[in-house]
Amino acid sequence: MLAHVNTIAFNGLSTLDVDLQLQITAGMPVFSIVGLPDKTIAESRERVRAALNTLGVELPAKRIIVNLAPADLLKEGSHFDLPIALAVLAGLGIVPAEEVNNYVVIGELGLDGKIQPVNGVLPVAIHASRRQKGLICPASQGSEAVWSGLKDIVAAPSLLALINHLKGVQQLPTPTAKQKKSRTSDLDMADVKGQETAKRAMEIAAAGGHNLLMVGTPGAGKSMLAARMVTILPPMTTEEALETCMIHSIAGELKDGEISFDRPYRDPHHNASTPALIGGGRKGIPGEISLAHNGVLFLDELPEFNRATLEALRQPLETGYVSISRVNCHTQYPANFQLIAAMNPCRCGYLGINGQECTRAPKCAEEYQSRISGPLMDRFDMHIQVPPVSPWDMSEIKTGESSAQIRERVIAARKIQRQRFIEMGLPNLYTNSQLKGDALEQVTQLAEDAKQLLVAFADKMKLSARAYHRTLKLARTIADLQNEKNVSKIHVAEALSYRYVMPSKQV
């Protein structure tokens, strides 16, 4: 007897077709899985055997061979459990083989026959839709699969329910799409008292997708500001949400099949390893920069991160994607994130504050700041100082603007940018931070006085070509926030004010 079941193997975000073939022949009783399976799949035999025994199905005393074709492709993951079980059931004539062939199947089996959640249901559903097949998946992830647009989805809670459905005895309910509740409702920019300059910088950064570095003493409000960045960003479009949630699905971070339209906010600890931040490991899983795709990556205590880990950020910040090469894995993940970082000016944190700075100042500040390389510092569009707010000011300052008010201006500025890019024939661009080459020069044609100011500053401060162009992008965003068609001297002057010089390096 020969049975076929359609399933998949993962290579990063890519889903590769796997033809699961089962043959039952006379011979010495054996249940063997071939086709380059890993340890997880090899253990599927026992899970499948136990699940079938729970249903009262005994494997025949024959030679049972499962082949995962193509045989030269490494197969990993517990999602092969359900395809193997269905292949056995089809081979034994318990379920109709023709019906099973109409689906792509993934799912992990419990010993009691329950179908457990697995990673990657959303990209598999999109793959099945392209192949014009249906999808069989765990019941708890059916709502996740619905977002792919696929109509024929069988979300089964158990192997028994799935058998009854395929035989027409029982009709499983059609899953419905679920949207996760916004997590930003408890955060608001109005919570931050003072720091009007920093708030203005955050608004500009949000409007143009610019990278931002905050330098200030402990307790000045840097982390508080960064956590509220996502509250002033526009919600993701459906396309952006699907792209982001595909990455989260592969990483196993999409819970209860709910899709979120909040932009992701990731804040890894400074002891994070390079594979954790960039992605990789033996299986080439996505890292924090990919999980922050279309959102914000916040790195607190920036100099405390490993030097090599920080340097690995340089290429993704320029290209918007990360390439991971391992012995068993060569893949690419999107990584178009907005980098927000915070640091103290020195190790003690109180440089320049009388009575609080340490006795080694300013030498300790120079050593501390030197942990951040020039090339990485150059990739920040904005460098701002966040000074401490005194207790007297805290008690007197009134509540400032809410996140909703700031977000309205950010959305308006982004609409201006988007319309401009469409008119220029650049539909793949969304924010000014993505501008390059001729397109940048075309949208930032400066008046003579604005050009002289920028060139003089760049010459005096020895700005690199990258920093020069990032300043141009920043000036364009400031003009968009004010709904100005042209970039004038005042916009350039404000953009230059965000090229902050570290306290220990000020002249």
Buried (B, 14 or more C-beta within 10 A) or exposed (E): BEBBBBBBBBBBBEBEBBEBBBBBEEEEEEBEBEBBBBEBBEBBBEBBBBBBEBBEBEBBEBBBBBBBBBEEBBBBBBBBBBBBBBBBBBBBEBBBBEBBEBBBBBBBBBEEBBBBBBBBBBBBBBBBBEBEBBBBBBBBBBBBBBBBEBEBBBBBBBBBBBBBBBEEEEEBEEBEBBEBEEEBEEBBBBBBBBBEBBBBBBBBBBBBBBBBBBBBBEEBBBBBBBBBBBBBBBBBEEEBBBBBBBBBBBBEEBEEBBBBBBBBBBBBEBEBBBBBBBBBBEBBBBBBBBBBBBBBBBBBBBBBBBEEBBBBBBBBBEEEBBBBEEEEBEBBBBBBBBBBBBBBBBBBBBBBBEEEBBEEBBEBBBBBBEBBEEEBBBBBBBBBBBBBBEEEEEEEBEEBBBBEEBBEBBBBBBEBBBEBBEEBEBEEBBBBBBBEEEBBEEBBEBEEEBBEBBEEBBEEEEBEEEBEBBBBBBBBBBBBBEEBEEBBBBBBBBBBEBBBEBBBEEE
